Amino acid sequence: MVSLAGTSHFGRTAQALGLSQPTVSEILKDLERELGVVLVNRTRRSVRLSVAGHQFVLHASRALAATDHAVLASRRAGEGEIGRLVLGLTAMTAISVLPVVIAEYRKRYPLITLRLQSGGTSSLLAALREGRCDIAFVISPGDLGPLASMPLTHDRLVAVVPTAHRFARQRAVRVEQFASEPMIHMPREDEQVLHDEYERLTTAAGGTPKVILETNQLETMLAFVAAGLGISFVPSGIRRLRFEGVTAVEVVPRIPVQTTTVWDPGAMTPPIVNFLELVRARSPGARARKGGGRGPAAWPVRAARDP
């Protein structure tokens, strides 16, 4: 009917559909019998839609357009071009190259709805296991169990000290020098591995750990450092930021730290796969670590979440 409405000619309609003219006529008669109405007023010289025919074509055209849209949307969803992606990041991973990766992903997949979820390493890993987060970016995650991971960046910790502090005038500070300094740190329940490493280094240098304030907000930490309350340690990416009253100083010996990408290999969706491919392109190690070493694109993919 839609094709006939466009041509007003049985012969041209039959040719467009690849059918014979009698077949088209018979299909139309069957449809009219089924509906109980006349859809086309026929004469020897013309074919015109009836009032009922106009209404049928109007709604049939909308249905066909909706079907085309459904096909396109399903293909886009299957290829990870539409959908939703929840990314978890800690205060420390936000100052890595992660924002650049997210911006690149957004440029490639503008129809994906992105949601950023902030938290500590422990809470983000819990969110991954419970399906509340798709990919998490954490520092020194420790044992991940069945979760998969690959590095995003390798970095080092630097000391952030008040600009008026004696360490601020040094090119580098040795571990034993800060062993007795008051420390502002991430909460143990959020960053247990980093907390344990600080205590290990301090004790090994002959000092006693002195955590006087805990916060999981980087800006809050820097504000209290600037106020002279204590010093702290963060990845060297902090140098990209400018925070008045705070100076970043190298630490000797070097304390390596890694921004790690973590995901659940049993909950893969096309948007997750596409994001992991961008991460893998920047990763110092191209193999994903899990029980095996398959890359993200090789893992089974489940249906994408609704936007």
C-alpha distance (Angstrom), angle and dihedral (degrees) to the residues before:
residue distance angle dihedral
M1 . . .
V2 3.79 . .
S3 3.80 91.0 .
L4 3.81 92.1 45.4
A5 3.79 90.4 51.0
G6 3.79 88.9 56.1
T7 3.81 96.0 50.2
S8 3.84 103.8 26.8
H9 3.79 84.7 -151.0
F10 3.81 129.4 99.4
G11 3.79 93.9 -153.1
R12 3.83 95.8 52.1
T13 3.80 90.8 42.9
A14 3.80 91.2 52.5
Q15 3.79 90.9 48.7
A16 3.83 92.0 49.7
L17 3.80 91.3 50.4
G18 3.79 95.2 42.8
L19 3.81 92.0 -119.6
S20 3.78 135.2 117.6
Q21 3.78 118.9 -97.4
P22 3.85 93.4 -117.3
T23 3.81 89.2 52.8
V24 3.80 91.9 53.5
S25 3.80 90.6 48.4
E26 3.79 91.7 50.2
I27 3.84 92.8 48.5
L28 3.81 89.4 52.3
K29 3.83 92.2 48.9
D30 3.83 90.6 49.8
L31 3.80 90.0 51.2
E32 3.81 92.3 49.1
R33 3.82 91.0 49.0
E34 3.82 90.4 49.7
L35 3.81 93.2 49.3
G36 3.80 95.4 38.5
V37 3.80 93.0 -133.2
V38 3.80 138.5 97.1
L39 3.78 110.0 -108.7
V40 3.80 99.8 177.1
N41 3.80 131.6 37.2
R42 3.80 105.9 -144.8
T43 3.78 128.9 -158.9
R44 3.77 130.6 162.7
R45 3.78 90.9 -99.6
S46 3.81 105.4 31.8
V47 3.77 146.7 30.6
R48 3.79 115.0 -150.4
L49 3.78 130.8 176.3
S50 3.77 117.1 -115.2
V51 3.80 121.0 -135.1
A52 3.81 88.0 -94.8
G53 3.80 89.2 47.4
H54 3.80 92.2 54.1
Q55 3.81 90.6 52.7
F56 3.79 92.1 46.7
V57 3.83 92.6 51.2
L58 3.82 91.8 45.8
H59 3.79 93.8 55.5
A60 3.81 94.6 35.8
S61 3.82 89.9 54.5
R62 3.79 90.5 52.2
A63 3.80 90.7 48.5
L64 3.81 91.7 50.7
A65 3.81 91.0 48.6
A66 3.81 89.9 49.5
T67 3.80 90.0 50.1
D68 3.81 91.0 51.4
H69 3.81 89.2 49.2
A70 3.81 90.8 49.0
V71 3.80 91.1 51.7
L72 3.81 91.9 49.0
A73 3.81 92.8 45.7
S74 3.81 92.8 49.4
R75 3.80 91.1 49.8
R76 3.80 91.5 48.5
A77 3.79 91.1 48.3
G78 3.79 91.0 48.7
E79 3.79 90.1 52.3
G80 3.80 93.3 46.1
E81 3.80 95.3 -111.2
I82 3.81 95.1 123.7
G83 3.79 131.2 29.4
R84 3.79 137.4 70.7
L85 3.80 133.5 -64.1
V86 3.81 126.6 -168.6
L87 3.81 113.9 -158.0
G88 3.79 121.0 -168.2
L89 3.78 120.4 -154.2
T90 3.77 136.7 171.5
A91 3.80 126.1 -136.8
M92 3.80 89.4 -101.2
T93 3.80 98.7 46.7
A94 3.81 90.3 51.8
I95 3.83 88.7 71.0
S96 3.81 93.4 55.1
V97 3.81 125.5 84.4
L98 3.81 87.8 -77.4
P99 3.83 95.5 106.1
V100 3.82 88.5 55.3
V101 3.82 91.0 52.2
I102 3.80 91.4 48.1
A103 3.81 90.8 49.5
E104 3.80 90.6 50.9
Y105 3.81 91.1 49.3
R106 3.80 90.9 48.9
K107 3.81 90.1 52.0
R108 3.80 92.0 51.7
Y109 3.81 96.5 41.4
P110 3.82 107.6 29.8
L111 3.83 93.8 162.6
I112 3.81 93.8 60.5
T113 3.80 113.2 102.6
L114 3.82 107.1 -132.6
R115 3.78 123.7 -157.5
L116 3.80 123.3 -174.9
Q117 3.79 117.9 -149.6
S118 3.80 117.5 -164.2
G119 3.79 125.0 -154.8
G120 3.75 146.8 110.4
T121 3.80 124.2 -67.1
S122 3.82 93.3 -99.0
S123 3.80 95.4 49.4
L124 3.80 93.5 45.6
L125 3.80 92.7 50.7
A126 3.81 88.5 50.1
A127 3.83 89.1 50.7
L128 3.82 89.6 52.3
R129 3.78 92.6 51.5
E130 3.80 91.3 47.8
G131 3.81 94.4 47.8
R132 3.82 95.5 -113.0
C133 3.80 92.9 115.9
D134 3.81 131.4 39.5
I135 3.82 102.8 -160.0
A136 3.81 128.7 7.7
F137 3.78 129.1 -160.7
V138 3.78 111.8 -155.0
I139 3.80 143.0 160.3
S140 3.82 119.9 -114.5
P141 3.82 96.6 -19.3
G142 3.82 97.5 -175.6
D143 3.82 118.7 -155.7
L144 3.81 110.2 9.3
G145 3.78 100.1 -177.8
P146 3.84 110.1 -160.9
L147 3.80 94.1 -6.9
A148 3.81 117.9 106.3
S149 3.79 126.7 -131.9
M150 3.78 146.5 178.3
P151 3.80 131.3 -179.4
L152 3.78 120.7 -98.2
T153 3.81 97.2 -174.4
H154 3.80 140.2 -6.6
D155 3.78 113.0 -136.6
R156 3.79 142.2 153.4
L157 3.78 135.3 -122.1
V158 3.78 120.2 -107.1
A159 3.79 128.5 -168.4
V160 3.79 116.8 -112.5
V161 3.78 110.7 -154.8
P162 3.83 137.0 169.2
T163 3.80 110.8 -83.6
A164 3.82 88.9 -120.9
H165 3.83 92.7 52.3
R166 3.81 118.2 110.6
F167 3.83 90.0 -121.6
A168 3.81 89.9 61.7
R169 3.80 89.8 70.8
Q170 3.80 92.5 54.9
R171 3.79 125.5 87.0
A172 3.81 89.3 -140.8
V173 3.79 138.5 2.5
R174 3.79 124.6 -142.7
V175 3.79 120.9 -129.6
E176 3.80 92.7 -115.6
Q177 3.81 90.5 56.2
F178 3.79 94.3 63.4
A179 3.80 94.7 39.4
S180 3.79 92.0 103.1
E181 3.81 98.4 33.9
P182 3.83 120.2 115.0
M183 3.80 107.4 -104.8
I184 3.80 133.9 -146.7
H185 3.78 107.6 -156.8
M186 3.78 145.7 169.6
P187 3.83 112.1 -94.3
R188 3.79 114.7 -87.8
E189 3.81 91.6 -126.1
D190 3.82 89.0 58.7
E191 3.80 101.7 38.8
Q192 3.79 107.9 19.0
V193 3.81 95.8 156.9
L194 3.82 92.8 53.0
H195 3.80 90.8 44.4
D196 3.79 91.5 51.7
E197 3.81 91.4 47.4
Y198 3.81 91.3 53.0
E199 3.81 91.2 51.0
R200 3.80 91.8 46.8
L201 3.81 93.7 51.0
T202 3.81 93.2 44.7
T203 3.79 93.6 48.8
A204 3.83 92.2 45.4
A205 3.82 88.7 53.6
G206 3.79 90.8 54.5
G207 3.80 96.5 -104.9
T208 3.78 135.6 116.5
P209 3.82 120.1 -116.8
K210 3.82 109.9 -108.7
V211 3.80 109.3 -172.5
I212 3.79 103.2 171.1
L213 3.79 98.9 168.5
E214 3.80 135.5 24.0
T215 3.79 125.7 -161.2
N216 3.79 134.9 155.8
Q217 3.80 92.7 -153.1
L218 3.81 114.9 93.6
E219 3.81 93.9 -156.6
T220 3.80 90.7 51.4
M221 3.79 91.0 49.4
L222 3.80 92.4 51.2
A223 3.81 91.9 46.2
F224 3.80 91.9 56.4
V225 3.81 91.6 44.2
A226 3.81 88.6 52.9
A227 3.81 88.6 50.4
G228 3.81 89.3 58.3
L229 3.79 96.8 -112.7
G230 3.80 94.0 128.6
I231 3.79 145.7 -53.7
S232 3.78 131.9 -88.7
F233 3.80 143.7 -167.8
V234 3.78 126.0 -122.7
P235 3.83 137.0 158.0
S236 3.81 114.6 -76.3
G237 3.80 89.0 -109.3
I238 3.80 84.8 86.5
R239 3.82 86.1 83.1
R240 3.81 87.8 74.8
L241 3.79 87.9 67.7
R242 3.77 127.5 69.2
F243 3.78 114.5 -143.5
E244 3.78 118.2 172.4
G245 3.80 115.4 -121.1
V246 3.82 95.9 18.4
T247 3.82 129.7 101.5
A248 3.81 126.5 -168.8
V249 3.82 115.3 -139.5
E250 3.80 128.9 -172.6
V251 3.82 118.0 -111.3
V252 3.82 123.6 -135.8
P253 2.96 123.5 -121.1
R254 3.77 94.9 34.0
I255 3.81 115.2 -106.4
P256 3.82 107.0 -150.8
V257 3.79 119.9 -146.4
Q258 3.78 130.8 179.6
T259 3.78 132.7 -152.2
T260 3.78 102.5 -138.8
T261 3.80 128.1 -159.9
V262 3.82 111.7 -143.2
W263 3.80 130.5 -175.1
D264 3.80 141.6 157.2
P265 3.83 109.4 -102.6
G266 3.81 89.6 -158.5
A267 3.80 93.7 60.2
M268 3.79 103.5 50.9
T269 3.82 121.5 155.8
P270 3.84 128.9 178.1
P271 3.85 92.4 -103.6
I272 3.82 89.8 52.4
V273 3.81 91.7 49.5
N274 3.81 91.9 49.6
F275 3.80 92.5 49.8
L276 3.79 92.3 47.6
E277 3.79 89.9 52.3
L278 3.82 89.0 58.9
V279 3.80 90.3 48.2
R280 3.80 91.6 48.0
A281 3.82 89.8 53.5
R282 3.83 88.6 59.1
S283 3.79 97.5 35.0
P284 3.83 119.0 114.1
G285 3.83 85.7 -139.7
A286 3.80 118.6 42.7
R287 3.82 96.4 -158.9
A288 3.76 121.9 86.1
R289 3.78 114.5 -131.9
K290 3.77 121.7 -133.9
G291 3.77 132.6 108.2
G292 3.82 82.5 -45.1
G293 3.77 134.7 17.0
R294 3.77 104.7 -114.4
G295 3.77 119.7 145.1
P296 3.80 116.9 -115.0
A297 3.80 96.4 -104.9
A298 3.81 90.7 59.4
W299 3.80 94.4 60.6
P300 3.82 125.0 96.0
V301 3.78 114.2 -91.8
R302 3.79 124.8 -144.5
A303 3.78 125.9 -157.6
A304 3.78 115.1 -67.5
R305 3.78 119.9 -108.8
D306 3.77 119.5 -105.0
P307 3.82 114.1 -98.8
